Amino acid sequence: MDIGRKLRELRQFNNLTQDELADRLHLTKGCISQFENNVTYPSLDTLFKYLEVLGTDVKEFFGNTDDEKVVFHEDEFIVKEDKDLLIKTTYIAPSAMRFEMEPILLSIDTGGRTHSINPHPGEQFGYVLMGQITLVLGKRRLTVKKGETFYFLSNKEHFIENSGSGAAKILWISTPPTF
């Protein structure tokens, strides 16, 4: 493994110059250059600080990101049905809980609805793929039809109900994951 190259790429990915990184780490530009050119290697303590400043950790830095799952196939999706609420939730990126967003497909039969979600930090985005829904956001009731989207902060109680005459399907993306 070319540690110096990986350190340089990580610094450049974060749009930092060697001077800027050196200032943040209380090191010299020459020291950063030596690390990036494999002339010398940082101590473990310096490496931990280095990676923290650059938004990563040792596990991720030394891990093989080429093996990270990026594409998900339909047979890997996780489906959860709630017959009482008349909804089907399909987790279309099963490992999303470790990320900042959680995309799901939500199918709601006529008269169905999601659970009410209490206010929390984060954001919600949805795209109505089929049918018509009512987005209840605090005291507001908003109609969203096929081809329309919604986007809001999660700082109010919210839920979705199918107010249309047929089934509805929504691509819903939450951050952080809440489903």
NORSULWO-V626131 format. One record per residue. N is the residue number from 1. NEAR is the number of other C-alpha atoms within 8 Angstrom. Layout:
n=N near=NEAR
n=N near=NEAR
This chain:
n=1 near=2
n=2 near=6
n=3 near=8
n=4 near=10
n=5 near=9
n=6 near=9
n=7 near=10
n=8 near=9
n=9 near=8
n=10 near=9
n=11 near=13
n=12 near=9
n=13 near=7
n=14 near=7
n=15 near=6
n=16 near=10
n=17 near=8
n=18 near=10
n=19 near=9
n=20 near=8
n=21 near=12
n=22 near=13
n=23 near=9
n=24 near=8
n=25 near=9
n=26 near=6
n=27 near=9
n=28 near=9
n=29 near=10
n=30 near=6
n=31 near=9
n=32 near=12
n=33 near=9
n=34 near=11
n=35 near=13
n=36 near=13
n=37 near=9
n=38 near=10
n=39 near=7
n=40 near=7
n=41 near=7
n=42 near=8
n=43 near=6
n=44 near=6
n=45 near=7
n=46 near=8
n=47 near=9
n=48 near=10
n=49 near=9
n=50 near=9
n=51 near=12
n=52 near=9
n=53 near=9
n=54 near=9
n=55 near=6
n=56 near=9
n=57 near=9
n=58 near=8
n=59 near=6
n=60 near=9
n=61 near=8
n=62 near=6
n=63 near=6
n=64 near=7
n=65 near=6
n=66 near=4
n=67 near=5
n=68 near=6
n=69 near=5
n=70 near=4
n=71 near=4
n=72 near=10
n=73 near=6
n=74 near=6
n=75 near=4
n=76 near=8
n=77 near=12
n=78 near=8
n=79 near=8
n=80 near=7
n=81 near=8
n=82 near=8
n=83 near=6
n=84 near=4
n=85 near=9
n=86 near=13
n=87 near=14
n=88 near=11
n=89 near=11
n=90 near=11
n=91 near=11
n=92 near=12
n=93 near=10
n=94 near=10
n=95 near=6
n=96 near=11
n=97 near=9
n=98 near=5
n=99 near=9
n=100 near=9
n=101 near=11
n=102 near=15
n=103 near=12
n=104 near=12
n=105 near=12
n=106 near=12
n=107 near=11
n=108 near=15
n=109 near=11
n=110 near=12
n=111 near=10
n=112 near=11
n=113 near=12
n=114 near=9
n=115 near=6
n=116 near=7
n=117 near=7
n=118 near=7
n=119 near=9
n=120 near=7
n=121 near=8
n=122 near=10
n=123 near=11
n=124 near=13
n=125 near=11
n=126 near=11
n=127 near=12
n=128 near=17
n=129 near=10
n=130 near=11
n=131 near=13
n=132 near=13
n=133 near=14
n=134 near=12
n=135 near=12
n=136 near=12
n=137 near=11
n=138 near=7
n=139 near=5
n=140 near=6
n=141 near=8
n=142 near=8
n=143 near=8
n=144 near=12
n=145 near=10
n=146 near=10
n=147 near=8
n=148 near=8
n=149 near=9
n=150 near=9
n=151 near=8
n=152 near=7
n=153 near=9
n=154 near=12
n=155 near=8
n=156 near=10
n=157 near=11
n=158 near=13
n=159 near=12
n=160 near=10
n=161 near=13
n=162 near=15
n=163 near=9
n=164 near=11
n=165 near=6
n=166 near=7
n=167 near=12
n=168 near=16
n=169 near=12
n=170 near=12
n=171 near=12
n=172 near=12
n=173 near=11
n=174 near=13
n=175 near=11
n=176 near=11
n=177 near=11
n=178 near=6
n=179 near=3
